[in-house]
């Protein structure tokens, strides 16, 4: 049975067909997050600290770390990204003890990360592009670490799943030439947006089964890609993840969090309530208010996707006796009960 072993300083996470679905937290990534990018360029790591701790608390067992900031002061990532990657990895390792995924398209940043990361990290990523194969595979062999293999090559990303399978097979075979075993290759078959390609879901389920049965490799994906551009993305993601797990997918790079309700939304809702003539108990704190009106929470909580994954683990018999499912729901019910019972006191700070 294929098992991909990741390690931190003291913890081991195993990705495998008979293991619980591995959640790789995606939020330490400035791509599309202008505020985070600006903070990192300014040497402010407060959001990274919050996201690292919150993702682990909400169920991520591995954290992806991406330092791909294009500095306004220096647009050359070959110069800026290696030291930034080093700084973030060292910071995160001081906050949480879970295996890390070093995520970069800059070769020097990958090696800088491998030099400081404790244990056995996952590297993200290698593709079927010749230049990438020539650099990344020797690095993987040198440090004896597993790698995410993305199913595109010098011709680009194919919409044909047979082509994507062929690229994955090529990477596995080339890796073997460097002594890298198939169990250290985690293939990303590239999930297409279902809004642009109606067969995207069916395609990836079929492809994952082939990767498991014919190549014997573990798989991962950017889970939110499936719902890109569509309304109620969480609803689609919640259906996709258990179906992907049932098809044989063993991990996903995803957001495990339900983000705190913004203060602006709380203020807007309070104005609506006041305009409707509803009188709230004096001193009601924000957490009780948002819980009462179904807005979410003022704190980081596990997202609905985490609920779907934990249900899938139980249904696929990767959660013995449903222990984790029971623990997960007991914790959430306890938190909801505590919030509902609060009256008075100071407003709670956002987590």
Secondary structure, DSSP 8 states (H G I E B T S, - for coil): --EEEEE-SS-EEEEETTS--EEEEEEE--TT-HHHHHHHHTT--HHHHHHHHHHHHTT-SEEEEE-----SS---HHHHHHHHHHHHHHHHHHH--SEEEEE-S-HHHHHHHHHH--SB-EEEEEES-HHHHHHHHHHHHHHT-EEEEES-BTTB--S-HHHHHHHHHHHHHHHHHTT--GGGEEEE-----TTT-TTHHHHHHHHHHHIIIII--EEE-BGGGGGTT-SSHHHHHHHHHHHHHHHT--EEEE--EE----HHHHHHHHHHHHHTT----TT--HHHHHHHTT---SS-EE-HHHHHHHHHHHHTT-SGGGHHHHHHHHHHHHHHHHHHH--SS------
